């Protein structure tokens, strides 16, 4: 069992990661701040039951996920209000060390387009892709956080990545960032 007196020292190192995922889930800075605050409050309250030696990061993300689901349930009972989404940039590490032609094309895409493509993913796919590719969780950790079987996690990540690939490819072709066989100038045989 963990000591609540050490909670801040142990848990605050994950603040930026939690906030990043919260903002992607909610699409709203204020809601993300509330979600992270609620996560830390719940984490502090339950820290006495946290088993030392287990994955604190995954435990906090699990709390975040549960709080997000609870907020969605509460929100679904209220009338819908439109709030524009923050135009936050995609993390820099998405665009580092590009070497293939596809990677160069991705570097030339706007952060807004990539963020839009991620935001357009179905929620379950978006969540799985963000937890795997942005936050670096393993399939087993994502399964624990989202409370779905590991096979479902693998399927959601695969399908989410395929959908992103298709959307971004179409955008790159539209913008002339990559050539298609039809516009390479080659003739038919």
Rosetta constraint file for C-alpha pairs under 8 A:
AtomPair CA 1 CA 47 HARMONIC 7.84 0.50
AtomPair CA 1 CA 48 HARMONIC 5.63 0.50
AtomPair CA 1 CA 49 HARMONIC 5.52 0.50
AtomPair CA 1 CA 50 HARMONIC 5.53 0.50
AtomPair CA 1 CA 51 HARMONIC 4.91 0.50
AtomPair CA 1 CA 52 HARMONIC 5.88 0.50
AtomPair CA 2 CA 6 HARMONIC 7.81 0.50
AtomPair CA 2 CA 47 HARMONIC 6.05 0.50
AtomPair CA 2 CA 48 HARMONIC 5.14 0.50
AtomPair CA 2 CA 49 HARMONIC 6.75 0.50
AtomPair CA 2 CA 50 HARMONIC 5.64 0.50
AtomPair CA 2 CA 51 HARMONIC 6.32 0.50
AtomPair CA 2 CA 52 HARMONIC 5.72 0.50
AtomPair CA 3 CA 7 HARMONIC 6.96 0.50
AtomPair CA 3 CA 47 HARMONIC 6.94 0.50
AtomPair CA 3 CA 48 HARMONIC 5.86 0.50
AtomPair CA 4 CA 44 HARMONIC 6.54 0.50
AtomPair CA 4 CA 45 HARMONIC 7.94 0.50
AtomPair CA 4 CA 47 HARMONIC 5.72 0.50
AtomPair CA 4 CA 48 HARMONIC 5.99 0.50
AtomPair CA 6 CA 10 HARMONIC 6.08 0.50
AtomPair CA 7 CA 11 HARMONIC 5.71 0.50
AtomPair CA 7 CA 12 HARMONIC 7.92 0.50
AtomPair CA 7 CA 44 HARMONIC 6.37 0.50
AtomPair CA 7 CA 47 HARMONIC 6.93 0.50
AtomPair CA 8 CA 12 HARMONIC 5.44 0.50
AtomPair CA 9 CA 13 HARMONIC 7.57 0.50
AtomPair CA 11 CA 15 HARMONIC 7.48 0.50
AtomPair CA 11 CA 56 HARMONIC 7.35 0.50
AtomPair CA 11 CA 57 HARMONIC 7.67 0.50
AtomPair CA 11 CA 60 HARMONIC 7.99 0.50
AtomPair CA 14 CA 18 HARMONIC 6.09 0.50
AtomPair CA 14 CA 57 HARMONIC 6.74 0.50
AtomPair CA 15 CA 19 HARMONIC 6.06 0.50
AtomPair CA 15 CA 36 HARMONIC 7.76 0.50
AtomPair CA 16 CA 20 HARMONIC 6.04 0.50
AtomPair CA 17 CA 21 HARMONIC 6.39 0.50
AtomPair CA 17 CA 135 HARMONIC 6.94 0.50
AtomPair CA 18 CA 22 HARMONIC 6.00 0.50
AtomPair CA 18 CA 36 HARMONIC 6.55 0.50
AtomPair CA 18 CA 61 HARMONIC 6.87 0.50
AtomPair CA 18 CA 64 HARMONIC 7.54 0.50
AtomPair CA 19 CA 23 HARMONIC 5.96 0.50
AtomPair CA 19 CA 32 HARMONIC 6.31 0.50
AtomPair CA 19 CA 33 HARMONIC 6.86 0.50
AtomPair CA 19 CA 36 HARMONIC 6.07 0.50
AtomPair CA 20 CA 24 HARMONIC 6.34 0.50
AtomPair CA 21 CA 25 HARMONIC 6.09 0.50
AtomPair CA 21 CA 130 HARMONIC 7.19 0.50
AtomPair CA 21 CA 131 HARMONIC 7.71 0.50
AtomPair CA 22 CA 26 HARMONIC 6.02 0.50
AtomPair CA 22 CA 27 HARMONIC 8.00 0.50
AtomPair CA 22 CA 32 HARMONIC 4.80 0.50
AtomPair CA 22 CA 33 HARMONIC 7.71 0.50
AtomPair CA 22 CA 35 HARMONIC 6.61 0.50
AtomPair CA 22 CA 36 HARMONIC 6.83 0.50
AtomPair CA 22 CA 64 HARMONIC 7.60 0.50
AtomPair CA 23 CA 27 HARMONIC 5.27 0.50
AtomPair CA 23 CA 28 HARMONIC 5.86 0.50
AtomPair CA 23 CA 29 HARMONIC 5.83 0.50
AtomPair CA 23 CA 31 HARMONIC 7.51 0.50
AtomPair CA 23 CA 32 HARMONIC 4.74 0.50
AtomPair CA 23 CA 33 HARMONIC 7.87 0.50
AtomPair CA 24 CA 28 HARMONIC 7.87 0.50
AtomPair CA 24 CA 119 HARMONIC 7.65 0.50
AtomPair CA 25 CA 32 HARMONIC 7.89 0.50
AtomPair CA 25 CA 68 HARMONIC 7.96 0.50
AtomPair CA 25 CA 127 HARMONIC 7.22 0.50
AtomPair CA 26 CA 31 HARMONIC 6.33 0.50
AtomPair CA 26 CA 32 HARMONIC 6.08 0.50
AtomPair CA 27 CA 31 HARMONIC 7.95 0.50
AtomPair CA 27 CA 32 HARMONIC 7.66 0.50
AtomPair CA 27 CA 85 HARMONIC 5.41 0.50
AtomPair CA 27 CA 86 HARMONIC 6.65 0.50
AtomPair CA 28 CA 32 HARMONIC 6.07 0.50
AtomPair CA 28 CA 83 HARMONIC 7.94 0.50
AtomPair CA 28 CA 84 HARMONIC 7.91 0.50
AtomPair CA 28 CA 85 HARMONIC 5.70 0.50
AtomPair CA 28 CA 86 HARMONIC 6.07 0.50
AtomPair CA 29 CA 33 HARMONIC 6.15 0.50
AtomPair CA 29 CA 86 HARMONIC 6.89 0.50
AtomPair CA 30 CA 34 HARMONIC 6.30 0.50
AtomPair CA 31 CA 35 HARMONIC 6.05 0.50
AtomPair CA 32 CA 36 HARMONIC 6.14 0.50
AtomPair CA 33 CA 37 HARMONIC 6.06 0.50
AtomPair CA 34 CA 38 HARMONIC 6.07 0.50
AtomPair CA 35 CA 39 HARMONIC 6.10 0.50
AtomPair CA 35 CA 64 HARMONIC 6.90 0.50
AtomPair CA 35 CA 67 HARMONIC 6.77 0.50
AtomPair CA 35 CA 68 HARMONIC 6.81 0.50
AtomPair CA 36 CA 40 HARMONIC 6.22 0.50
AtomPair CA 36 CA 64 HARMONIC 6.84 0.50
AtomPair CA 37 CA 41 HARMONIC 6.15 0.50
AtomPair CA 38 CA 42 HARMONIC 6.04 0.50
AtomPair CA 38 CA 64 HARMONIC 7.99 0.50
AtomPair CA 38 CA 67 HARMONIC 7.30 0.50
AtomPair CA 39 CA 43 HARMONIC 5.90 0.50
AtomPair CA 39 CA 60 HARMONIC 7.05 0.50
AtomPair CA 39 CA 63 HARMONIC 5.82 0.50
AtomPair CA 39 CA 64 HARMONIC 5.24 0.50
AtomPair CA 39 CA 67 HARMONIC 6.79 0.50
AtomPair CA 40 CA 44 HARMONIC 5.94 0.50
AtomPair CA 40 CA 60 HARMONIC 7.80 0.50
AtomPair CA 41 CA 45 HARMONIC 6.26 0.50
AtomPair CA 42 CA 46 HARMONIC 6.14 0.50
AtomPair CA 42 CA 63 HARMONIC 7.37 0.50
AtomPair CA 43 CA 47 HARMONIC 5.64 0.50
AtomPair CA 43 CA 60 HARMONIC 6.72 0.50
AtomPair CA 43 CA 63 HARMONIC 7.07 0.50
AtomPair CA 46 CA 50 HARMONIC 6.86 0.50
AtomPair CA 55 CA 59 HARMONIC 6.25 0.50
AtomPair CA 56 CA 60 HARMONIC 6.15 0.50
AtomPair CA 57 CA 61 HARMONIC 6.26 0.50
AtomPair CA 58 CA 62 HARMONIC 6.06 0.50
AtomPair CA 58 CA 137 HARMONIC 7.88 0.50
AtomPair CA 58 CA 141 HARMONIC 6.41 0.50
AtomPair CA 58 CA 145 HARMONIC 6.68 0.50
AtomPair CA 59 CA 63 HARMONIC 6.41 0.50
AtomPair CA 59 CA 145 HARMONIC 7.52 0.50
AtomPair CA 60 CA 64 HARMONIC 6.19 0.50
AtomPair CA 61 CA 65 HARMONIC 6.03 0.50
AtomPair CA 61 CA 145 HARMONIC 6.42 0.50
AtomPair CA 62 CA 66 HARMONIC 6.19 0.50
AtomPair CA 62 CA 144 HARMONIC 7.42 0.50
AtomPair CA 62 CA 145 HARMONIC 4.40 0.50
AtomPair CA 62 CA 146 HARMONIC 7.07 0.50
AtomPair CA 63 CA 67 HARMONIC 6.10 0.50
AtomPair CA 64 CA 68 HARMONIC 6.07 0.50
AtomPair CA 65 CA 69 HARMONIC 6.22 0.50
AtomPair CA 65 CA 145 HARMONIC 6.83 0.50
AtomPair CA 65 CA 146 HARMONIC 6.91 0.50
AtomPair CA 66 CA 70 HARMONIC 6.17 0.50
AtomPair CA 67 CA 71 HARMONIC 6.08 0.50
AtomPair CA 68 CA 72 HARMONIC 6.18 0.50
AtomPair CA 69 CA 73 HARMONIC 6.29 0.50
AtomPair CA 70 CA 74 HARMONIC 6.25 0.50
AtomPair CA 71 CA 75 HARMONIC 5.93 0.50
AtomPair CA 72 CA 76 HARMONIC 5.97 0.50
AtomPair CA 73 CA 77 HARMONIC 6.79 0.50
AtomPair CA 74 CA 78 HARMONIC 7.03 0.50
AtomPair CA 75 CA 79 HARMONIC 7.85 0.50
AtomPair CA 75 CA 80 HARMONIC 7.93 0.50
AtomPair CA 76 CA 80 HARMONIC 7.89 0.50
AtomPair CA 87 CA 112 HARMONIC 7.03 0.50
AtomPair CA 88 CA 112 HARMONIC 7.88 0.50
AtomPair CA 88 CA 115 HARMONIC 7.98 0.50
AtomPair CA 89 CA 111 HARMONIC 5.69 0.50
AtomPair CA 89 CA 112 HARMONIC 6.88 0.50
AtomPair CA 89 CA 115 HARMONIC 7.37 0.50
AtomPair CA 90 CA 94 HARMONIC 7.23 0.50
AtomPair CA 90 CA 111 HARMONIC 5.73 0.50
AtomPair CA 90 CA 112 HARMONIC 7.83 0.50
AtomPair CA 90 CA 114 HARMONIC 7.37 0.50
AtomPair CA 90 CA 115 HARMONIC 6.28 0.50
AtomPair CA 92 CA 96 HARMONIC 6.84 0.50
AtomPair CA 95 CA 106 HARMONIC 7.57 0.50
AtomPair CA 95 CA 107 HARMONIC 5.97 0.50
AtomPair CA 98 CA 103 HARMONIC 4.95 0.50
AtomPair CA 98 CA 104 HARMONIC 5.98 0.50
AtomPair CA 98 CA 107 HARMONIC 7.47 0.50
AtomPair CA 99 CA 103 HARMONIC 5.98 0.50
AtomPair CA 99 CA 104 HARMONIC 6.57 0.50
AtomPair CA 100 CA 104 HARMONIC 6.29 0.50
AtomPair CA 101 CA 105 HARMONIC 6.21 0.50
AtomPair CA 102 CA 106 HARMONIC 6.23 0.50
AtomPair CA 102 CA 178 HARMONIC 7.95 0.50
AtomPair CA 103 CA 107 HARMONIC 6.23 0.50
AtomPair CA 104 CA 108 HARMONIC 6.55 0.50
AtomPair CA 105 CA 109 HARMONIC 6.60 0.50
AtomPair CA 105 CA 172 HARMONIC 7.05 0.50
AtomPair CA 105 CA 177 HARMONIC 5.78 0.50
AtomPair CA 105 CA 178 HARMONIC 6.60 0.50
AtomPair CA 106 CA 172 HARMONIC 7.91 0.50
AtomPair CA 108 CA 177 HARMONIC 7.48 0.50
AtomPair CA 109 CA 113 HARMONIC 6.76 0.50
AtomPair CA 109 CA 114 HARMONIC 7.30 0.50
AtomPair CA 109 CA 172 HARMONIC 7.33 0.50
AtomPair CA 110 CA 114 HARMONIC 6.63 0.50
AtomPair CA 111 CA 115 HARMONIC 6.03 0.50
AtomPair CA 112 CA 116 HARMONIC 5.96 0.50
AtomPair CA 113 CA 117 HARMONIC 6.15 0.50
AtomPair CA 113 CA 168 HARMONIC 7.93 0.50
AtomPair CA 114 CA 118 HARMONIC 6.25 0.50
AtomPair CA 114 CA 168 HARMONIC 7.22 0.50
AtomPair CA 115 CA 119 HARMONIC 6.01 0.50
AtomPair CA 116 CA 120 HARMONIC 6.09 0.50
AtomPair CA 117 CA 121 HARMONIC 6.71 0.50
AtomPair CA 117 CA 164 HARMONIC 6.17 0.50
AtomPair CA 117 CA 167 HARMONIC 6.52 0.50
AtomPair CA 117 CA 168 HARMONIC 7.10 0.50
AtomPair CA 118 CA 126 HARMONIC 6.35 0.50
AtomPair CA 118 CA 164 HARMONIC 6.77 0.50
AtomPair CA 119 CA 126 HARMONIC 7.07 0.50
AtomPair CA 121 CA 125 HARMONIC 6.12 0.50
AtomPair CA 121 CA 126 HARMONIC 5.33 0.50
AtomPair CA 121 CA 160 HARMONIC 6.68 0.50
AtomPair CA 121 CA 163 HARMONIC 7.38 0.50
AtomPair CA 121 CA 164 HARMONIC 7.64 0.50
AtomPair CA 122 CA 126 HARMONIC 6.05 0.50
AtomPair CA 123 CA 127 HARMONIC 6.01 0.50
AtomPair CA 124 CA 128 HARMONIC 6.26 0.50
AtomPair CA 124 CA 156 HARMONIC 6.88 0.50
AtomPair CA 125 CA 129 HARMONIC 6.06 0.50
AtomPair CA 125 CA 156 HARMONIC 4.95 0.50
AtomPair CA 125 CA 157 HARMONIC 6.10 0.50
AtomPair CA 125 CA 159 HARMONIC 7.04 0.50
AtomPair CA 125 CA 160 HARMONIC 4.86 0.50
AtomPair CA 126 CA 130 HARMONIC 6.03 0.50
AtomPair CA 126 CA 160 HARMONIC 6.53 0.50
AtomPair CA 127 CA 131 HARMONIC 6.10 0.50
AtomPair CA 128 CA 132 HARMONIC 6.11 0.50
AtomPair CA 128 CA 142 HARMONIC 7.01 0.50
AtomPair CA 128 CA 153 HARMONIC 6.55 0.50
AtomPair CA 128 CA 156 HARMONIC 6.27 0.50
AtomPair CA 128 CA 157 HARMONIC 5.53 0.50
AtomPair CA 128 CA 160 HARMONIC 7.83 0.50
AtomPair CA 129 CA 133 HARMONIC 5.60 0.50
AtomPair CA 129 CA 134 HARMONIC 7.45 0.50
AtomPair CA 129 CA 156 HARMONIC 7.61 0.50
AtomPair CA 129 CA 157 HARMONIC 5.19 0.50
AtomPair CA 129 CA 160 HARMONIC 6.35 0.50
AtomPair CA 129 CA 161 HARMONIC 7.00 0.50
AtomPair CA 130 CA 134 HARMONIC 4.96 0.50
AtomPair CA 130 CA 135 HARMONIC 6.38 0.50
AtomPair CA 131 CA 135 HARMONIC 4.87 0.50
AtomPair CA 131 CA 136 HARMONIC 6.22 0.50
AtomPair CA 131 CA 137 HARMONIC 5.74 0.50
AtomPair CA 131 CA 142 HARMONIC 6.77 0.50
AtomPair CA 132 CA 136 HARMONIC 4.74 0.50
AtomPair CA 132 CA 137 HARMONIC 4.95 0.50
AtomPair CA 132 CA 138 HARMONIC 6.49 0.50
AtomPair CA 132 CA 139 HARMONIC 7.34 0.50
AtomPair CA 132 CA 142 HARMONIC 7.42 0.50
AtomPair CA 132 CA 157 HARMONIC 7.66 0.50
AtomPair CA 133 CA 137 HARMONIC 7.77 0.50
AtomPair CA 137 CA 141 HARMONIC 5.85 0.50
AtomPair CA 137 CA 142 HARMONIC 6.18 0.50
AtomPair CA 138 CA 142 HARMONIC 6.22 0.50
AtomPair CA 139 CA 143 HARMONIC 6.09 0.50
AtomPair CA 139 CA 150 HARMONIC 6.18 0.50
AtomPair CA 139 CA 153 HARMONIC 6.41 0.50
AtomPair CA 139 CA 154 HARMONIC 6.74 0.50
AtomPair CA 140 CA 144 HARMONIC 6.28 0.50
AtomPair CA 140 CA 150 HARMONIC 6.01 0.50
AtomPair CA 141 CA 145 HARMONIC 6.12 0.50
AtomPair CA 142 CA 146 HARMONIC 5.93 0.50
AtomPair CA 142 CA 147 HARMONIC 7.98 0.50
AtomPair CA 142 CA 150 HARMONIC 7.79 0.50
AtomPair CA 142 CA 153 HARMONIC 6.86 0.50
AtomPair CA 143 CA 147 HARMONIC 5.47 0.50
AtomPair CA 143 CA 148 HARMONIC 5.14 0.50
AtomPair CA 143 CA 149 HARMONIC 5.69 0.50
AtomPair CA 143 CA 150 HARMONIC 5.17 0.50
AtomPair CA 143 CA 152 HARMONIC 7.98 0.50
AtomPair CA 143 CA 153 HARMONIC 6.03 0.50
AtomPair CA 144 CA 148 HARMONIC 7.04 0.50
AtomPair CA 148 CA 152 HARMONIC 6.34 0.50
AtomPair CA 148 CA 153 HARMONIC 6.87 0.50
AtomPair CA 149 CA 153 HARMONIC 6.56 0.50
AtomPair CA 150 CA 154 HARMONIC 6.22 0.50
AtomPair CA 151 CA 155 HARMONIC 6.15 0.50
AtomPair CA 152 CA 156 HARMONIC 6.07 0.50
AtomPair CA 153 CA 157 HARMONIC 6.14 0.50
AtomPair CA 154 CA 158 HARMONIC 6.10 0.50
AtomPair CA 155 CA 159 HARMONIC 5.99 0.50
AtomPair CA 156 CA 160 HARMONIC 5.78 0.50
AtomPair CA 157 CA 161 HARMONIC 6.00 0.50
AtomPair CA 158 CA 162 HARMONIC 6.15 0.50
AtomPair CA 159 CA 163 HARMONIC 6.10 0.50
AtomPair CA 160 CA 164 HARMONIC 6.21 0.50
AtomPair CA 161 CA 165 HARMONIC 6.03 0.50
AtomPair CA 162 CA 166 HARMONIC 6.18 0.50
AtomPair CA 163 CA 167 HARMONIC 6.16 0.50
AtomPair CA 164 CA 168 HARMONIC 5.96 0.50
AtomPair CA 165 CA 169 HARMONIC 5.89 0.50
AtomPair CA 166 CA 170 HARMONIC 6.15 0.50
AtomPair CA 167 CA 171 HARMONIC 6.29 0.50
AtomPair CA 168 CA 172 HARMONIC 6.06 0.50
AtomPair CA 169 CA 173 HARMONIC 6.21 0.50
AtomPair CA 170 CA 174 HARMONIC 6.17 0.50
AtomPair CA 171 CA 175 HARMONIC 6.13 0.50
AtomPair CA 172 CA 176 HARMONIC 6.06 0.50
AtomPair CA 172 CA 177 HARMONIC 4.91 0.50
AtomPair CA 172 CA 178 HARMONIC 5.84 0.50
AtomPair CA 173 CA 177 HARMONIC 5.99 0.50
AtomPair CA 173 CA 178 HARMONIC 5.46 0.50
AtomPair CA 173 CA 179 HARMONIC 6.45 0.50
AtomPair CA 173 CA 180 HARMONIC 7.04 0.50
AtomPair CA 179 CA 183 HARMONIC 6.09 0.50
AtomPair CA 179 CA 184 HARMONIC 6.12 0.50
AtomPair CA 180 CA 184 HARMONIC 6.30 0.50
AtomPair CA 181 CA 185 HARMONIC 7.96 0.50
AtomPair CA 181 CA 186 HARMONIC 7.60 0.50
AtomPair CA 182 CA 186 HARMONIC 7.57 0.50
